[in-house]
Amino acid sequence: MIETQYNAKVRVLRSDNGGEYQSSDLQKYLEGHDIIHQTTCSNTPQKNGVAERKNRHLLEVVRVSLILPHRHNRGIPKPTYEPELSTIVEYPMSNYVSTHRLSESNKPFVNQLSTVSIPNSVQEALADPRWKAAMNEEMKSLQKNETWELVECLPGKKPVGCRWIYTVKYKVDGSYALLGAKVGGDAAVVERLRKAGAVILGKASMSEWYQFRSLKTRNGWCPRSGQGVNPYVPSGDPCESNSGSAISVAANMVAVSLGTETDGSIICPADVNSVVGFKPTIGLTSRVGVIPISPRQDSVGPINYESRACSIYSVDQMFLYHRPICWSVLDAVYVLDAIVGFDPRDGEATKEASKFIPVGGYKQFLNKDGIAGKRLGVVRNPFSGFYNRSTAISAFEAHLTVLRQRGAILVDNLEIENVDIILNPYESGESTALLAEFKLNINEYLKELTHSPVRSLAGIIAFNLNNSDLEKTDEYGQEVFIAAEMTNGIGKQERMAMEMMANLSQDGFEKLMMENKLDATVALGSGMATVLAIGGYPGVSVPAGYDGDGMPFGICFGGLKGMEPKLIEVAYGFEQATKIRRPPTSPNNLLCPNEPL
């Protein structure tokens, strides 16, 4: 239309994230005609509404031309395109029904019809007892959280009403196997955040099943929300299971997000998305209400990027193990103070770790001169070797110089004993232990859900096989799930694997720290994550620079259990000395706000 009527060539297409704009055919067409596709930040009505308002005239022209049934809204003349017919919010339009009584050649494909009618007005909602109950619960929640202060209306004054927005929550997890599942309540760390005054903004996309379903799946991909994209380099790796948490912070959508780390899932996304990721000592934060892999290794922490108080949080899907992912070390520490502590429901681990919590909390260690006098062990091999980019290596050397100038005592070129074995999950015993632990813990978690379509790992595997079109099982497989399902609890082999990891940690990282009297280790990138993971040690990733393509990389500080105070001093001091982080400038983020929401 533009080319024929205006004799102009389309150079840029700006749209929301509706499914019609994400098809491979459209992308191929745009690439073939040299058309740049720019999209809004996220697939939500709030964000997509910005694009709609900017193009209101064009949208109305198109909408009134559509041949669609119209339902009359009070006070609005026909024909007006109905909001509920909009495609700006993704919704699964159809699925396969049961075929156990039908031949394979006669699979019926039917529309997925919702049994819930979404009202357009308060009057319609009050006519349905389910919606009426939902409205009452919403009002109670507002009062409980002290969102509003209810007062008597002034004499002679009329109250100003606000419109109720009615919708149905469908997205509960990145896996279709859990579509419709309901948790009994907030995770323990979310309870603590609410009590501290946090606003829980939403759920971040993630690598499905924390990248534990198959080794073939892409980092950042899950079937329900698609592929998570690194905001700095769209073709770059967003890394590990909590990619969405890091992306949301890096793209200025939230100030703080939470994630889980069994092995690398906080440190790595923070590293490649230029944000701060804080993995606390195992047990410092409660794991109640989270989807588990291994309580022996799972921990919760923040991801963030800039120095300001945390007030808006993003929560991983289904309230996964939460560790902070934030704008800055300062923000991460504020979140850490809010979520640490003993929880009788996770008694053994939180009781053991509670002895590490300092009187007065962690904020007291936010000292920009905290580097002075600290003994830092520089671990180059093999982690620096993971980078063949001269930019990262030279930046790392420059940062070591900054640490020296700030008064740190560097013990250089340290080697972790048996590090090659530690980094190989099949040789260290990590794979053997995690497979068995995952089956036991995921089965227990699914059984405790208020409602769930599946109640076991075997059920998830069967669902994926029967719904390979949704879960892309043929393409990505689920060999890790199958291997876990074949285990039979914690037996001799699994106990030997756990003992081996404990010995590797004691003879490796702990020995290195103790013999050299270190306050922390420092390494380039996220390679140290596995060393810290199998021993339950804390670690902090801080932005350290960008390569020639703009891809971020970080620096990782690690310590022994309970050494969070020293890690905070070192990480905060380094951050304040370098202040190297910059916001993303990808063309795909041109419609994103420059400031946090």
VOGU-3710 file (C-alpha; in Angstrom, 3 decimals, decimal comma):
1> mietqynakv> 0,000/0,000/0,000  2,801/2,406/0,911  4,779/1,629/-2,243  1,770/1,958/-4,578  0,113/5,009/-3,019  3,132/6,963/-1,795  5,745/5,742/-4,277  8,132/5,104/-1,390  10,086/2,054/-0,285  9,619/0,638/3,196
11> rvlrsdngge> 12,922/0,817/5,056  11,867/0,095/8,636  8,908/-1,863/10,033  8,041/-1,043/13,630  5,584/-3,379/15,312  4,614/-4,963/18,571  5,588/-8,529/19,431  2,390/-10,129/18,163  2,714/-13,627/16,788  1,936/-12,445/13,245
21> yqssdlqkyl> 5,159/-10,422/13,286  7,314/-13,311/14,518  6,696/-15,805/11,699  9,698/-17,114/9,799  8,039/-16,256/6,463  7,729/-12,587/7,420  11,309/-12,471/8,692  12,586/-13,989/5,430  10,538/-11,478/3,426  11,872/-8,538/5,418
31> eghdiihqtt> 15,462/-9,750/5,094  14,997/-10,322/1,360  13,751/-6,762/0,878  16,304/-5,097/3,197  13,631/-4,011/5,665  14,739/-3,511/9,274  12,285/-4,935/11,809  12,090/-3,061/15,126  9,831/-4,321/17,905  8,631/-3,185/21,281
41> csntpqkngv> 10,429/-4,508/24,332  8,062/-7,190/25,516  4,896/-8,990/24,589  2,524/-7,166/26,917  -0,481/-4,920/26,286  1,171/-2,191/28,367  4,233/-2,014/26,144  2,499/-2,752/22,836  -0,005/-0,019/23,636  2,800/2,527/23,231
51> aerknrhlle> 3,294/1,492/19,617  -0,450/1,425/19,019  -0,960/4,961/20,292  1,802/6,254/18,035  0,096/4,706/15,008  -3,529/5,145/16,056  -4,801/6,528/12,738  -3,310/3,742/10,644  -4,523/1,122/13,095  -8,098/2,397/13,037
61> vvrvslilph> -8,135/2,456/9,236  -7,014/-1,161/9,140  -9,303/-2,281/11,928  -12,522/-0,927/10,459  -11,604/-2,656/7,209  -11,389/-6,062/8,852  -14,253/-8,478/8,265  -14,835/-9,583/11,846  -17,930/-9,985/14,030  -18,367/-6,970/16,268
71> rhnrgipkpt> -19,783/-6,890/19,770  -21,201/-3,580/20,834  -19,542/-1,783/23,743  -21,728/0,620/25,678  -21,280/4,179/24,532  -19,046/3,315/21,579  -20,564/3,309/18,080  -20,075/0,438/15,664  -17,923/-0,649/13,927  -15,081/-0,535/16,439
81> yepelstive> -12,422/-3,194/16,589  -12,901/-5,043/19,845  -9,987/-5,189/22,319  -10,540/-8,896/22,900  -9,982/-9,527/19,188  -6,587/-7,865/19,269  -3,571/-10,010/18,501  -1,065/-8,038/20,546  -1,114/-10,635/23,319  -0,090/-14,176/22,449
91> ypmsnyvsth> -2,549/-16,964/23,181  -2,458/-20,611/22,107  -5,150/-20,789/19,446  -5,403/-24,555/19,105  -4,108/-27,935/20,179  -4,528/-31,626/19,481  -7,244/-33,486/21,330  -7,007/-37,073/22,541  -6,715/-39,651/19,763  -6,773/-42,856/21,801
101> rlsesnkpfv> -10,055/-43,922/20,150  -9,206/-42,620/16,699  -6,876/-43,825/13,982  -3,629/-41,926/13,495  -4,851/-40,730/10,098  -7,873/-39,018/11,619  -6,448/-36,695/14,235  -8,942/-33,888/14,660  -7,545/-30,415/14,983  -9,928/-28,245/16,966
111> nqlstvsipn> -9,976/-24,724/18,307  -9,059/-24,404/21,949  -12,203/-22,922/23,442  -11,926/-21,383/26,861  -14,536/-22,356/29,426  -14,062/-18,957/31,067  -15,984/-16,022/29,629  -14,064/-12,777/30,094  -16,447/-9,927/31,036  -16,357/-6,505/29,394
121> svqealadpr> -17,901/-4,605/32,292  -18,401/-4,707/36,041  -22,049/-5,606/35,481  -21,078/-8,705/33,478  -18,475/-9,683/36,068  -20,905/-9,401/38,984  -23,289/-11,744/37,185  -20,707/-14,541/37,362  -19,925/-15,801/40,896  -16,385/-16,757/39,871
131> wkaamneemk> -15,520/-13,263/38,669  -17,295/-11,746/41,667  -15,135/-13,852/43,984  -12,024/-12,821/42,049  -12,917/-9,139/42,467  -13,407/-9,601/46,201  -10,016/-11,309/46,468  -8,405/-8,445/44,557  -9,891/-5,872/46,929  -8,748/-7,871/49,955
141> slqknetwel> -5,247/-8,085/48,495  -5,119/-4,312/47,952  -6,121/-3,741/51,562  -3,733/-6,365/52,919  -0,774/-4,892/51,045  -1,856/-1,362/52,047  -1,881/-0,359/48,387  -4,846/1,898/49,017  -6,017/3,810/52,049  -9,808/3,494/52,293
151> veclpgkkpv> -11,581/6,602/53,588  -15,138/7,919/53,682  -16,226/9,923/50,663  -16,434/13,649/51,409  -19,999/15,032/51,711  -21,357/16,293/48,414  -18,521/14,713/46,424  -18,770/11,877/43,955  -16,039/9,232/43,888  -13,968/8,874/40,739
161> gcrwiytvky> -14,256/5,336/39,454  -11,517/3,279/37,876  -12,006/0,670/35,210  -11,647/-3,002/36,052  -9,509/-4,940/33,586  -10,517/-8,579/33,345  -8,271/-11,286/31,995  -7,340/-14,907/32,619  -3,839/-15,961/33,624  -2,585/-18,731/31,365
171> kvdgsyallg> 1,205/-18,459/31,417  2,503/-20,162/34,526  5,680/-21,663/33,172  7,819/-21,978/30,088  6,728/-25,593/29,618  3,347/-26,555/28,175  3,429/-29,562/30,499  2,696/-27,216/33,409  0,021/-25,173/31,642  -2,751/-24,750/34,205
181> akvggdaavv> -0,609/-25,726/37,191  -1,218/-23,792/40,397  1,156/-23,236/43,294  -0,101/-23,068/46,848  1,387/-19,632/47,455  4,435/-17,432/47,073  7,919/-18,837/47,388  9,594/-18,047/50,716  11,885/-15,400/49,223  8,924/-13,738/47,511
191> erlrkagavi> 7,111/-13,604/50,852  10,147/-11,843/52,320  10,318/-9,396/49,417  6,657/-8,467/49,770  7,146/-7,956/53,486  10,075/-5,654/52,702  7,844/-3,541/50,440  8,838/-4,914/47,039  6,477/-4,783/44,074  6,441/-8,114/42,258
201> lgkasmsewy> 6,186/-7,052/38,641  6,064/-10,352/36,782  7,727/-13,546/35,653  10,843/-13,641/33,514  11,242/-15,948/30,556  13,877/-18,617/30,950  15,551/-21,591/29,354  12,935/-24,312/29,681  13,455/-26,548/32,723  16,599/-24,525/33,507
211> qfrslktrng> 18,396/-26,074/30,518  18,104/-29,504/32,143  15,789/-31,203/29,640  18,372/-31,670/26,909  21,860/-30,599/25,924  20,498/-29,639/22,492  18,176/-26,811/23,540  19,306/-23,247/22,959  20,129/-20,974/25,863  17,181/-18,693/26,536
221> wcprsgqgvn> 14,598/-20,796/24,670  11,340/-22,103/26,052  8,282/-23,197/24,054  5,804/-20,754/25,580  7,715/-17,488/25,302  10,139/-18,371/22,518  13,767/-17,306/22,313  15,187/-14,847/24,826  17,468/-12,322/23,134  20,598/-10,686/24,486
231> pyvpsgdpce> 19,783/-6,927/24,517  23,359/-5,995/23,606  23,910/-8,387/20,707  20,668/-10,023/19,487  22,626/-12,868/17,917  24,664/-13,314/21,107  24,166/-15,984/23,748  21,897/-14,856/26,650  23,286/-17,846/28,589  21,842/-20,446/30,953
241> snsgsaisva> 18,450/-20,898/32,568  17,926/-17,443/34,094  18,560/-15,622/30,841  15,209/-13,819/31,038  16,005/-12,470/34,488  19,261/-10,945/33,257  17,707/-9,705/29,998  14,871/-7,923/31,810  17,336/-6,059/34,019  19,802/-5,283/31,221
251> anmvavslgt> 17,009/-3,919/28,990  15,816/-1,538/31,745  12,496/-3,327/32,189  13,029/-3,849/35,915  15,506/-2,777/38,559  16,010/-6,211/40,065  15,189/-9,781/39,132  15,638/-13,106/40,863  16,937/-16,385/39,546  18,193/-19,794/40,506
261> etdgsiicpa> 21,626/-21,279/40,172  22,445/-24,925/40,366  25,551/-24,432/38,252  26,157/-21,125/36,477  22,580/-19,935/36,039  23,161/-16,624/37,823  26,840/-15,986/37,146  26,694/-16,723/33,406  23,586/-14,658/32,418  24,921/-11,747/34,472
271> dvnsvvgfkp> 28,291/-12,100/32,744  27,004/-11,878/29,146  24,168/-9,389/29,787  26,301/-6,808/31,645  24,495/-6,922/34,985  25,409/-7,913/38,542  24,622/-11,470/39,603  24,960/-12,559/43,234  25,001/-16,248/44,156  24,887/-16,625/47,963
281> tigltsrvgv> 26,187/-19,468/50,096  23,926/-22,532/49,924  21,162/-22,203/52,540  21,536/-18,473/53,043  18,194/-18,099/51,244  15,221/-20,448/51,566  14,325/-22,775/48,685  10,699/-23,279/49,768  8,203/-22,949/46,926  10,677/-23,358/44,094
291> ipisprqdsv> 11,177/-25,894/41,315  14,196/-27,939/42,382  17,131/-29,683/40,804  19,396/-30,254/43,794  18,984/-28,755/47,291  22,665/-29,601/47,708  23,591/-27,028/45,035  20,513/-24,806/44,542  20,720/-21,256/45,867  18,793/-17,963/45,415
301> gpinyesrac> 20,061/-14,446/44,559  19,619/-11,074/42,746  20,560/-9,725/39,302  20,836/-5,933/38,792  22,900/-3,131/37,269  22,842/0,413/38,684  23,271/1,988/42,110  19,814/2,861/43,406  17,368/1,304/45,844  15,475/-1,755/44,611
311> siysvdqmfl> 11,728/-1,313/44,374  10,633/-3,310/41,363  11,352/-6,985/41,016  11,018/-9,599/38,315  10,359/-13,123/39,487  11,353/-16,250/37,586  8,636/-18,500/36,253  6,888/-20,619/38,881  8,996/-18,924/41,565  12,221/-20,761/40,840
321> yhrpicwsvl> 15,179/-20,679/43,192  15,821/-17,034/43,673  19,170/-15,358/43,691  19,372/-11,644/42,961  20,136/-10,288/39,484  20,335/-6,498/39,754  21,590/-3,229/38,319  24,459/-2,955/40,808  26,223/-4,511/43,736  24,391/-2,031/45,964
331> davyvldaiv> 20,993/-3,212/44,733  21,996/-6,851/45,020  23,006/-6,324/48,632  19,712/-4,591/49,459  17,835/-7,566/48,028  20,110/-10,015/49,795  19,351/-8,393/53,139  15,645/-8,831/52,440  15,670/-12,512/51,447  18,247/-14,199/53,717
341> gfdprdgeat> 17,348/-15,928/56,953  16,221/-19,107/58,667  13,126/-20,850/57,337  11,804/-23,855/59,301  10,382/-25,255/56,052  13,941/-25,447/54,710  15,333/-25,961/58,166  18,547/-27,928/57,763  20,167/-25,737/55,106  18,944/-22,341/56,353
351> keaskfipvg> 19,836/-23,138/59,960  23,370/-24,119/58,981  23,845/-20,973/56,876  22,169/-18,556/59,304  25,376/-18,469/61,363  26,980/-16,583/58,462  24,473/-13,690/58,504  26,202/-10,674/60,112  24,551/-8,596/62,805  23,319/-5,440/61,115
361> gykqflnkdg> 22,974/-7,080/57,712  25,061/-6,806/54,578  24,572/-3,132/53,660  27,296/-2,130/56,125  29,882/-3,693/53,784  29,086/-1,373/50,861  32,436/0,372/51,150  33,940/1,872/47,985  37,378/1,562/49,590  36,744/-2,037/50,621
371> iagkrlgvvr> 39,358/-3,372/48,212  42,229/-1,925/50,243  44,212/-4,615/52,027  42,266/-7,528/50,516  44,264/-10,553/49,348  42,865/-11,580/45,976  43,880/-14,759/44,198  44,016/-14,368/40,410  42,959/-17,615/38,724  43,811/-17,420/35,028
381> npfsgfynrs> 43,955/-21,073/33,988  41,792/-22,263/32,321  39,263/-19,422/32,546  41,141/-16,716/30,640  41,777/-19,319/27,961  38,031/-19,460/27,290  38,370/-15,991/25,739  40,073/-15,730/22,385  39,133/-12,060/22,293  42,058/-9,720/22,911
391> taisafeahl> 39,624/-7,062/24,159  38,540/-9,185/27,125  42,076/-10,259/28,027  43,459/-6,713/27,883  40,492/-5,400/29,883  41,084/-8,052/32,540  44,722/-6,976/32,866  43,630/-3,338/33,166  41,165/-4,274/35,912  43,888/-6,101/37,831
401> tvlrqrgail> 45,913/-2,886/37,679  42,935/-0,971/39,108  42,655/-3,477/41,955  46,351/-3,003/42,773  45,988/0,766/42,663  43,078/0,520/45,104  45,261/-1,324/47,590  44,510/-4,977/46,843  47,255/-7,564/47,298  47,144/-9,782/44,207
411> vdnleienvd> 48,410/-13,345/44,385  48,730/-14,071/40,680  48,671/-17,210/38,509  47,083/-19,520/41,070  45,988/-23,010/40,026  42,994/-24,922/41,410  43,937/-28,551/41,917  42,092/-30,932/39,562  40,260/-28,032/37,934  39,884/-29,981/34,677
421> iilnpyesge> 38,031/-32,737/36,529  35,890/-30,205/38,410  34,794/-28,571/35,157  33,806/-31,920/33,604  30,439/-32,974/35,123  30,904/-36,575/34,013  34,293/-36,912/35,710  33,528/-34,887/38,847  30,369/-36,844/39,668  28,132/-33,793/39,276
431> stallaefkl> 26,082/-35,290/36,443  25,512/-38,563/38,311  24,327/-36,784/41,445  22,147/-34,176/39,743  20,218/-36,704/37,654  19,149/-38,698/40,698  18,478/-35,622/42,827  16,387/-34,010/40,117  14,052/-36,985/39,731  13,439/-37,222/43,471
441> nineylkelt> 12,912/-33,498/43,977  10,832/-32,711/40,886  8,478/-35,600/41,682  8,030/-34,286/45,212  7,486/-30,735/43,974  4,847/-31,735/41,416  2,932/-33,795/43,975  2,655/-30,781/46,279  1,200/-28,408/43,674  -2,404/-27,364/44,262
451> hspvrslagi> -3,164/-28,429/40,697  -0,963/-29,774/37,934  -1,556/-31,615/34,639  1,500/-33,768/35,436  2,595/-35,204/38,764  5,949/-36,792/37,964  9,005/-36,593/35,744  7,636/-39,573/33,824  4,484/-37,552/33,185  6,506/-34,648/31,802
461> iafnlnnsdl> 8,442/-36,971/29,498  5,204/-38,522/28,224  3,665/-35,086/27,663  6,688/-33,952/25,654  6,499/-37,074/23,481  2,775/-36,619/22,846  3,146/-32,895/22,163  6,358/-32,711/20,192  4,879/-29,969/18,001  4,549/-27,697/21,038
471> ektdeygqev> 7,680/-28,742/22,906  9,872/-29,297/19,812  10,826/-32,683/21,213  11,867/-34,021/17,797  14,245/-31,110/17,340  15,688/-30,712/20,835  15,047/-34,062/22,475  14,874/-34,749/26,216  17,738/-37,145/26,812  18,648/-35,587/30,172
481> fiaaemtngi> 15,084/-36,070/31,432  15,129/-39,682/30,285  18,490/-40,297/31,956  17,137/-38,815/35,196  13,992/-40,954/35,015  16,160/-44,091/34,758  17,768/-43,405/38,155  16,544/-45,107/41,326  17,164/-42,702/44,165  20,387/-41,976/46,027
491> gkqermamem> 22,360/-45,195/45,991  26,002/-46,145/46,359  26,988/-44,618/43,025  25,309/-41,290/43,799  26,821/-41,099/47,288  30,266/-41,755/45,833  29,691/-38,952/43,312  28,724/-36,499/46,068  31,724/-37,532/48,152  33,998/-37,023/45,164
501> manlsqdgfe> 32,686/-33,483/44,617  33,201/-32,697/48,305  36,798/-33,937/48,115  37,458/-32,014/44,901  36,171/-28,837/46,559  38,205/-29,327/49,728  41,423/-30,225/47,898  40,867/-27,595/45,224  39,117/-24,309/45,965  39,194/-24,494/49,772
511> klmmenklda> 42,861/-25,463/49,834  43,685/-22,615/47,437  41,861/-20,091/49,629  43,304/-21,316/52,926  46,936/-21,823/51,896  47,143/-18,390/50,284  45,073/-16,690/53,016  42,796/-15,184/50,389  39,803/-12,938/50,924  38,471/-13,788/47,453
521> tvalgsgmat> 39,431/-15,160/44,064  39,102/-13,193/40,839  38,665/-14,670/37,363  37,567/-13,499/33,932  34,066/-14,431/32,788  31,809/-17,068/34,304  34,025/-20,148/34,111  34,473/-20,218/37,900  30,752/-20,907/38,342  31,126/-24,696/38,397
531> vlaiggypgv> 33,951/-24,528/40,941  31,687/-22,499/43,222  28,595/-24,596/42,459  29,754/-28,050/43,500  31,063/-26,724/46,820  28,101/-24,469/47,638  30,342/-21,383/47,671  29,197/-17,784/47,025  30,147/-15,717/44,000  29,495/-12,312/42,427
541> svpagydgdg> 29,683/-11,381/38,742  30,252/-7,686/37,942  30,295/-6,062/34,444  33,863/-5,755/33,163  33,638/-4,616/29,553  32,532/-5,246/25,961  34,247/-6,824/22,985  34,474/-5,345/19,500  30,954/-6,507/18,623  29,503/-5,016/21,791
551> mpfgicfggl> 29,111/-8,373/23,560  29,499/-7,923/27,335  31,804/-9,873/29,607  32,157/-9,816/33,372  34,574/-10,507/36,181  33,783/-13,081/38,859  34,743/-12,871/42,534  34,443/-16,065/44,584  34,862/-16,978/48,238  34,350/-19,664/50,855
561> kgmepkliev> 30,999/-20,261/52,549  29,868/-17,253/54,548  32,354/-14,857/52,944  29,645/-12,622/51,473  30,842/-9,567/53,484  34,295/-9,669/51,880  32,852/-10,383/48,440  30,559/-7,369/48,787  33,469/-5,101/49,753  35,594/-6,288/46,832
571> aygfeqatki> 32,806/-6,333/44,218  31,398/-2,954/45,263  34,858/-1,390/45,397  35,664/-2,732/41,926  32,337/-1,539/40,527  32,782/1,977/41,928  36,367/2,154/40,681  35,562/1,109/37,108  31,903/2,092/36,486  32,210/0,352/33,174
581> rrpptspnnl> 28,624/-0,663/32,512  26,662/1,047/29,734  23,056/0,466/28,603  22,338/-1,577/25,470  22,005/0,262/22,155  20,683/-2,539/19,953  18,300/-1,399/17,159  15,778/-3,893/18,528  15,628/-1,844/21,717  14,977/1,558/20,131
591> lcpnepl> 11,397/1,487/21,395  12,500/0,648/24,924  12,582/3,423/27,529  15,996/4,726/28,524  15,053/4,645/32,178  13,714/1,749/34,266  9,963/1,310/34,329
//
